[in-house]
Amino acid sequence: MSRTAVNSSNVRSIGYDAWSATLEVEFHSRSVYQHYDVPADLYDRFMNAGSKGRFYYSNLRNRYGCRRVG
């Protein structure tokens, strides 16, 4: 999945596949996680959030099924 680099002290890049509703997040540590069944509007809000790290921990982590892929 292709990801877009973002300006964040915690998150390096974010990708989203609308067909499968899969969100992929790469952190500066190079860890990559895929989250499943994420609505497109939540992805949009994530991309527009002032603090990507805060948004991730408040709205995505432990709320959607995920697995580490990298």
Contacts in CASP RR format, 6 or more apart in sequence:
PFRMAT RR
TARGET T0000
AUTHOR 0000-0000-0000
METHOD contacts of the structure
MODEL  1
MSRTAVNSSNVRSIGYDAWSATLEVEFHSRSVYQHYDVPADLYDRFMNAG
SKGRFYYSNLRNRYGCRRVG
1 15 0 8 1.000
1 16 0 8 1.000
1 17 0 8 1.000
1 22 0 8 1.000
1 24 0 8 1.000
1 34 0 8 1.000
2 15 0 8 1.000
3 13 0 8 1.000
3 14 0 8 1.000
3 15 0 8 1.000
3 24 0 8 1.000
3 26 0 8 1.000
4 13 0 8 1.000
4 14 0 8 1.000
4 15 0 8 1.000
4 47 0 8 1.000
5 12 0 8 1.000
5 13 0 8 1.000
6 12 0 8 1.000
6 13 0 8 1.000
6 14 0 8 1.000
6 47 0 8 1.000
6 52 0 8 1.000
8 51 0 8 1.000
8 52 0 8 1.000
8 53 0 8 1.000
9 28 0 8 1.000
9 53 0 8 1.000
10 27 0 8 1.000
10 28 0 8 1.000
10 52 0 8 1.000
10 53 0 8 1.000
10 56 0 8 1.000
11 25 0 8 1.000
11 26 0 8 1.000
11 27 0 8 1.000
11 28 0 8 1.000
11 52 0 8 1.000
11 53 0 8 1.000
11 56 0 8 1.000
12 26 0 8 1.000
12 27 0 8 1.000
12 28 0 8 1.000
12 30 0 8 1.000
13 25 0 8 1.000
13 26 0 8 1.000
14 23 0 8 1.000
14 24 0 8 1.000
14 25 0 8 1.000
14 26 0 8 1.000
14 43 0 8 1.000
14 46 0 8 1.000
14 47 0 8 1.000
14 52 0 8 1.000
15 23 0 8 1.000
15 24 0 8 1.000
15 25 0 8 1.000
15 43 0 8 1.000
16 22 0 8 1.000
16 23 0 8 1.000
16 24 0 8 1.000
16 38 0 8 1.000
16 40 0 8 1.000
16 43 0 8 1.000
17 24 0 8 1.000
18 40 0 8 1.000
20 36 0 8 1.000
21 36 0 8 1.000
21 37 0 8 1.000
21 38 0 8 1.000
21 39 0 8 1.000
21 40 0 8 1.000
22 34 0 8 1.000
22 35 0 8 1.000
22 36 0 8 1.000
22 38 0 8 1.000
23 34 0 8 1.000
23 35 0 8 1.000
23 38 0 8 1.000
23 42 0 8 1.000
23 43 0 8 1.000
23 46 0 8 1.000
23 60 0 8 1.000
23 64 0 8 1.000
24 32 0 8 1.000
24 33 0 8 1.000
24 34 0 8 1.000
24 35 0 8 1.000
24 69 0 8 1.000
25 32 0 8 1.000
25 33 0 8 1.000
25 35 0 8 1.000
25 56 0 8 1.000
25 60 0 8 1.000
26 32 0 8 1.000
27 33 0 8 1.000
30 70 0 8 1.000
31 68 0 8 1.000
31 70 0 8 1.000
32 68 0 8 1.000
32 69 0 8 1.000
32 70 0 8 1.000
33 66 0 8 1.000
33 67 0 8 1.000
33 68 0 8 1.000
33 69 0 8 1.000
34 66 0 8 1.000
34 67 0 8 1.000
34 69 0 8 1.000
35 60 0 8 1.000
35 64 0 8 1.000
35 65 0 8 1.000
35 66 0 8 1.000
36 64 0 8 1.000
36 65 0 8 1.000
36 66 0 8 1.000
37 64 0 8 1.000
37 65 0 8 1.000
38 60 0 8 1.000
38 64 0 8 1.000
42 59 0 8 1.000
42 60 0 8 1.000
45 55 0 8 1.000
45 59 0 8 1.000
46 52 0 8 1.000
46 55 0 8 1.000
46 56 0 8 1.000
46 59 0 8 1.000
46 60 0 8 1.000
49 55 0 8 1.000
END
